């Protein structure tokens, strides 16, 4: 299995659409579209997010992960990740990324924490509202007070724009559907 930074815009958009669809599912309303549109137009445009894929020997995507920079530009938070093929592909992708990037993850459950511990995220701290924050070996923070907030999207603002600008909504919807339809068989 090989890790690829998906940089080419059409492939990145297709992978992002698939990632949002996989993470949120069909019962999530507009959330996948909002995250997709905001990530494309804000985070990717500002070079504040990176999309990675784990591919098999034929280049077929097996897992996807979206990493978003923190406000200081020192760490990267895994905001979304999914498995597309092999059951352990997501774990292997995160393990590889933890060796190369200053990773951070926030989880809600002990099961999620155990998964990320097995994926190479070894340092853990208590966070706000019962969340647990995990840091990879390359992350520079030594404690939770040194962590800068992860850059985020104003989802309410994106929804308002969709409501008041039907053309923007239609364009985002078409880009999302095109991404799903054009998901690459190989990267």
C-alpha positions as CSV (number, residue, x, y, z in Angstrom):
1,X,0.0,0.0,0.0
2,X,1.2,3.5,-0.9
3,X,0.2,6.9,0.4
4,X,-0.5,9.6,-2.2
5,X,-1.1,13.3,-1.7
6,X,-3.9,14.0,-4.1
7,X,-3.0,17.4,-5.6
8,X,-4.6,17.4,-9.1
9,X,-7.8,19.4,-8.7
10,X,-10.3,17.1,-10.4
11,X,-9.0,14.0,-8.6
12,X,-8.9,15.9,-5.3
13,X,-12.5,17.1,-5.7
14,X,-13.6,13.6,-6.7
15,X,-11.8,12.1,-3.7
16,X,-13.2,14.8,-1.4
17,X,-16.8,14.2,-2.6
18,X,-16.4,10.4,-2.0
19,X,-14.9,11.1,1.5
20,X,-17.8,13.3,2.5
21,X,-20.3,10.8,1.2
22,X,-18.6,7.9,3.0
23,X,-18.2,9.8,6.3
24,X,-21.7,11.3,6.5
25,X,-23.8,8.8,4.6
26,X,-27.0,9.4,2.8
27,X,-29.1,10.4,5.8
28,X,-26.9,13.5,6.6
29,X,-29.0,16.1,4.8
30,X,-26.8,18.9,3.4
31,X,-23.8,18.3,5.7
32,X,-21.7,16.4,3.1
33,X,-22.3,19.1,0.5
34,X,-21.6,21.9,2.9
35,X,-18.3,20.3,4.0
36,X,-17.4,19.5,0.4
37,X,-18.1,23.1,-0.8
38,X,-16.4,24.8,2.1
39,X,-13.3,22.6,2.0
40,X,-13.0,23.3,-1.8
41,X,-13.6,27.0,-1.8
42,X,-12.0,27.9,1.5
43,X,-9.5,25.4,2.9
44,X,-8.1,24.1,-0.4
45,X,-8.1,27.7,-1.8
46,X,-6.0,28.8,1.2
47,X,-3.8,25.7,1.1
48,X,-5.0,25.0,4.6
49,X,-6.1,21.4,3.9
50,X,-4.5,18.3,2.2
51,X,-6.2,15.2,1.0
52,X,-4.3,11.9,1.1
53,X,-5.2,8.4,-0.3
54,X,-3.9,5.0,0.4
55,X,-3.8,3.0,-2.8
56,X,-3.1,-0.6,-3.6
57,X,-0.5,-1.9,-6.1
58,X,-2.7,-1.0,-9.0
59,X,-3.3,2.6,-7.7
60,X,-6.9,1.9,-6.6
61,X,-7.9,4.1,-3.6
62,X,-8.4,2.0,-0.5
63,X,-8.7,4.8,2.1
64,X,-9.0,8.6,2.2
65,X,-8.0,11.2,4.8
66,X,-8.5,15.0,5.0
67,X,-5.9,16.9,7.1
68,X,-6.5,20.5,8.1
69,X,-3.9,22.9,9.4
70,X,-4.1,24.5,12.8
71,X,-4.1,28.3,13.1
72,X,-0.4,28.4,13.8
73,X,0.4,26.2,10.8
74,X,2.3,23.8,13.0
75,X,0.0,20.8,13.2
76,X,-2.6,19.0,11.1
77,X,-5.8,17.6,12.3
78,X,-7.4,14.5,10.8
79,X,-10.9,15.9,10.3
80,X,-12.3,13.1,8.0
81,X,-11.1,9.6,7.1
82,X,-12.7,6.5,5.6
83,X,-12.0,3.1,4.3
84,X,-13.0,2.3,0.7
85,X,-11.5,-1.2,0.3
86,X,-9.4,-3.3,2.6
87,X,-10.6,-3.1,6.2
88,X,-7.3,-2.1,7.6
89,X,-6.5,0.5,4.9
90,X,-7.6,3.5,7.0
91,X,-5.5,2.4,9.8
92,X,-2.5,1.9,7.6
93,X,-3.0,5.3,5.9
94,X,-3.1,7.1,9.3
95,X,-0.1,5.1,10.5
96,X,1.9,6.2,7.5
97,X,0.8,9.8,7.9
98,X,1.7,9.8,11.6
99,X,5.3,9.0,10.6
100,X,5.5,12.0,8.3
101,X,3.1,14.7,9.5
102,X,2.5,16.5,12.8
103,X,-0.9,14.8,13.3
104,X,-3.7,15.6,15.7
105,X,-7.0,13.9,16.2
106,X,-10.0,14.5,18.4
107,X,-12.3,11.6,19.4
108,X,-15.4,11.1,21.4
109,X,-15.2,7.4,22.4
110,X,-12.7,5.0,23.8
111,X,-13.2,2.8,20.7
112,X,-12.1,5.7,18.5
113,X,-9.1,6.4,20.8
114,X,-8.1,2.7,20.6
115,X,-8.3,2.8,16.8
116,X,-6.0,5.9,16.6
117,X,-3.6,4.5,19.2
118,X,-3.2,1.4,17.0
119,X,-2.6,3.8,14.1
120,X,0.4,5.5,15.7
121,X,-1.2,8.3,17.7
122,X,0.5,7.7,21.0
123,X,0.1,10.9,23.2
124,X,-3.3,11.6,24.6
125,X,-4.8,14.5,26.5
126,X,-8.2,15.4,27.9
127,X,-10.1,18.0,25.8
128,X,-13.2,20.1,26.1
129,X,-16.6,18.4,26.5
130,X,-15.1,15.0,27.3
131,X,-13.2,14.8,24.0
132,X,-9.8,13.2,23.9
133,X,-7.0,14.7,21.8
134,X,-4.3,12.5,20.4
135,X,-1.0,13.7,18.9
136,X,1.4,11.9,16.7
137,X,5.1,11.7,17.4
138,X,5.9,14.6,15.0
139,X,3.5,17.1,16.6
140,X,5.4,19.8,18.4
141,X,3.0,20.4,21.3
142,X,4.0,19.0,24.6
143,X,0.6,19.6,26.3
144,X,-3.0,20.6,25.5
145,X,-2.4,24.3,26.3
146,X,0.2,24.5,23.4
147,X,-2.4,23.4,20.8
148,X,-3.6,26.0,18.4
149,X,-7.2,25.6,17.2
150,X,-7.8,23.8,13.9
151,X,-8.9,25.9,11.1
152,X,-12.6,25.4,10.5
153,X,-15.5,26.2,8.3
154,X,-18.5,28.4,9.1
155,X,-21.1,25.8,8.1
156,X,-24.0,28.1,9.0
157,X,-22.6,30.8,6.6
158,X,-22.3,28.3,3.8
159,X,-25.9,27.1,4.4
160,X,-27.1,30.8,4.3
161,X,-25.3,31.3,1.1
162,X,-26.9,28.2,-0.4
163,X,-30.3,29.5,0.8
164,X,-29.9,33.0,-0.7
165,X,-27.9,32.1,-3.8
166,X,-29.5,29.2,-5.7
167,X,-26.8,29.4,-8.4
168,X,-24.1,28.8,-5.8
169,X,-26.1,25.9,-4.3
170,X,-26.6,24.4,-7.8
171,X,-22.9,24.8,-8.7
172,X,-21.8,23.1,-5.5
173,X,-24.3,20.3,-5.9
174,X,-23.2,19.7,-9.5
175,X,-19.5,19.7,-8.4
176,X,-20.3,17.2,-5.7
177,X,-22.2,14.9,-7.9
178,X,-19.6,15.2,-10.7
179,X,-16.9,14.3,-8.1
180,X,-18.9,11.2,-7.0
181,X,-19.4,10.1,-10.6
182,X,-15.8,10.8,-11.6
183,X,-14.2,9.1,-8.6
184,X,-10.9,7.6,-10.1
185,X,-10.5,3.9,-10.4
186,X,-6.8,4.6,-9.9
187,X,-4.6,7.4,-8.7
